[in-house]
Amino acid sequence: MANRQQFIRNFAIIAHIDHGKSTLADRIMEMTSTVSDRESSAQQLDDLAVEKAHGVTVKSKAVRNYYVDENGDEYQYNLIDTPGHVDFNYEVSRSLSATDGVLLVVDATKGVQAQTVANFRLAKEANLTIIPIVNKIDNNMADVEGTIYQILDLDVDFADQEILKISAKSGLGVDKVLEAIRDRIPAPVGDDNAPLKALVFDSKFDPYKGVVAQVRIFEGQLTSQTSQLFFASQLSATNKEIGIFAPEMLTMNKLSAGDVGYVVTGVKDSNAIKIGDTITNTDNPATKALPGYQAVEPMVYAGLYPKNTDYKELKIAIEKLALNDAAFHYEPEQSEALGMGFRGGFLGIFHLQIIRERLLAEFGLEVLTTMPNSTFKLTLKNQDEPLYVENPIQFPDWSKIAKVEEPYVHAKMTLPNEMLNDIMRLAEGRRGILEDLDTLGSMVVATYLMPISEIAYDFFNELKSVSHGFATLSTEVADYDYSDLVKLEIAIDYVNIDALTMITHRLKAERMAQNMVTKLRDLVPRKLQVMPVQAIVEGKVIARENIPPLRKVAAKGSSVSKKQQQLRRTGQSKSNIELPQAVFDALLDLG
């Protein structure tokens, strides 16, 4: 090991939401003089407004701190912040891959909770050194001893080490955390003279510099003029600049094995560089990439349409947003009811919500969001090649379909033992099939095989509700499997509204149809005449409600002839139906 690497520590902080992860990061940065008192602010590593608003990290960020111990030795502490929501689970795993150890923070007033267990398992699977820490010990509600017993239940190995007791808010005991990072987390190993191997654990797009990748160097050296090769895309480029975050971008001449920093790649295509990819040197390439890379595929699709603005403004905003969020995919689409818009691909419903809020906060644009759905695999009659459909509108007529398959995931739920029955009822009500049941300390880990379409709507929120916030969810993509799915269409005043078309299971179609027409009856703006709302499956109307008129028609001449009704059915303009966002928000609760 190079003498330089003995003074480097790469680590992350993991915790359940609101257990003090960001506060501890702030204290570490203050106590290592990374930021001054004047520059200090809460949640310093959360740049996005939506991160501060939701209290959850969406994008990873690394910062270099310098710690001087009692002997006068200076250590380089690279803190890699990790996303904190199930939708960004892959980014969490890649961020942990860039570290050599983690601080596991547990709130003394709440004890070990589901996300604590889920993050612990991720760190354990990555073979990382784990330092357990009890936070908020100065709170009047703190149960320090009870929390320690819960931590010991997670792993018997914790009995052989000191469990640190701190208050991140006041700084009490944080000096012991800094010492533990030095003493317990191993220094990185790697040969400075070997072919370059650098892991991309996050990236963002700068309109002037191109793609800026955050990297951990495992082998070799990276200089500001390195001709680099990206394993996943086989793309070659010469980088323009390298450096570190301290916490702002600081240019360096080189990064060596063990270092964490950034690379201004010079690549202008935001989709060309993927999280989890390996960078090597074009002239002296490594023979093998670092393990664990996966192409991040959208799990949920939904339409985004302009509200009170024009299509061009939304187009510019979405293009800029996609440059800074490589997981967000989009393509133009047109709806007869809503006009020109985009079909967006997202990691999950929370990711969709983040995109909506960023469009409003950063660009001042409100958008209409259609019903989310996943990708479906269709086998058509007299055709061998399967057809993949992301948009329900493109579903062929039911008479042409031989078989419908939908994507499944392995949904791993971590929860307290006493809540198991409620969670099992919830999962089985969403067509889940129990695959595995395991215990970890006082918690239970239940793994279900579930269709993405069943967890795409509000499953995560419902899981939180049923478990009172104590359960967590992680998903792993499985394969396509057969499902008896049907296309549910909605007609308002005899006009099919394509934006409301959805795919659902046949057994749920009638209930969902009745709920949809009832909600639409109350939410669609009224007109002078009665407007029927019909739910149609395979050419048959299975549910109907009438939207009442604005006012009662005068008694004289109030009857509408069949001739007039027929004219309305054939001549109604599709753009005359107004659909407020409240319609789509209400339909999200139907899953």
HELIX and SHEET records of a PDB file:
HELIX    1   1 ASN A    3  PHE A    7  5                                   5    
HELIX    2   2 LYS A   21  MET A   31  1                                  11    
HELIX    3   3 ALA A   49  HIS A   54  1                                   6    
HELIX    4   4 VAL A   86  PHE A   88  5                                   3    
HELIX    5   5 ASN A   89  SER A   97  1                                   9    
HELIX    6   6 ALA A  114  GLU A  125  1                                  12    
HELIX    7   7 VAL A  144  LEU A  154  1                                  11    
HELIX    8   8 VAL A  156  ASP A  160  5                                   5    
HELIX    9   9 VAL A  174  ARG A  184  1                                  11    
HELIX   10  10 TYR A  311  ASN A  324  1                                  14    
HELIX   11  11 ILE A  349  PHE A  363  1                                  15    
HELIX   12  12 PRO A  392  GLN A  394  5                                   3    
HELIX   13  13 TRP A  398  LYS A  400  5                                   3    
HELIX   14  14 ASN A  417  MET A  419  5                                   3    
HELIX   15  15 LEU A  420  GLY A  429  1                                  10    
HELIX   16  16 ILE A  452  ILE A  455  1                                   4    
HELIX   17  17 PHE A  459  VAL A  466  1                                   8    
HELIX   18  18 ASP A  498  LEU A  500  5                                   3    
HELIX   19  19 ARG A  506  LEU A  523  1                                  18    
HELIX   20  20 LYS A  562  GLY A  571  1                                  10    
HELIX   21  21 LYS A  574  ASN A  576  5                                   3    
HELIX   22  22 GLN A  581  LEU A  587  1                                   7    
HELIX   23  23 LEU A  588  LEU A  590  5                                   3    
SHEET    1   A 6 LYS A  61  VAL A  68  0                                        
SHEET    2   A 6 GLU A  74  ASP A  81 -1                                        
SHEET    3   A 6 ILE A   8  ALA A  15  1                                        
SHEET    4   A 6 GLY A 101  ASP A 107  1                                        
SHEET    5   A 6 THR A 129  ASN A 135  1                                        
SHEET    6   A 6 LEU A 164  LYS A 165  1                                        
SHEET    1   B 8 LEU A 235  THR A 238  0                                        
SHEET    2   B 8 SER A 227  PHE A 230 -1                                        
SHEET    3   B 8 THR A 278  ASN A 281 -1                                        
SHEET    4   B 8 LYS A 197  ASP A 206 -1                                        
SHEET    5   B 8 GLY A 210  GLU A 219 -1                                        
SHEET    6   B 8 VAL A 260  VAL A 264 -1                                        
SHEET    7   B 8 GLU A 241  PHE A 245 -1                                        
SHEET    8   B 8 MET A 249  MET A 252 -1                                        
SHEET    1   C 2 GLN A 221  THR A 223  0                                        
SHEET    2   C 2 LYS A 254  SER A 256 -1                                        
SHEET    1   D 4 HIS A 329  SER A 335  0                                        
SHEET    2   D 4 GLY A 339  PHE A 346 -1                                        
SHEET    3   D 4 VAL A 300  LYS A 307 -1                                        
SHEET    4   D 4 GLU A 366  THR A 369 -1                                        
SHEET    1   E 5 LEU A 387  VAL A 389  0                                        
SHEET    2   E 5 PHE A 376  LEU A 380 -1                                        
SHEET    3   E 5 ILE A 401  PRO A 416 -1                                        
SHEET    4   E 5 MET A 443  PRO A 451 -1                                        
SHEET    5   E 5 ILE A 433  LEU A 440 -1                                        
SHEET    1   F 4 LEU A 387  VAL A 389  0                                        
SHEET    2   F 4 PHE A 376  LEU A 380 -1                                        
SHEET    3   F 4 ILE A 401  PRO A 416 -1                                        
SHEET    4   F 4 THR A 472  TYR A 482 -1                                        
SHEET    1   G 3 VAL A 495  ASN A 496  0                                        
SHEET    2   G 3 LEU A 485  ILE A 492 -1                                        
SHEET    3   G 3 MET A 502  HIS A 505 -1                                        
SHEET    1   H 4 VAL A 495  ASN A 496  0                                        
SHEET    2   H 4 LEU A 485  ILE A 492 -1                                        
SHEET    3   H 4 MET A 531  VAL A 537 -1                                        
SHEET    4   H 4 LYS A 540  ILE A 547 -1                                        
END                                                                             
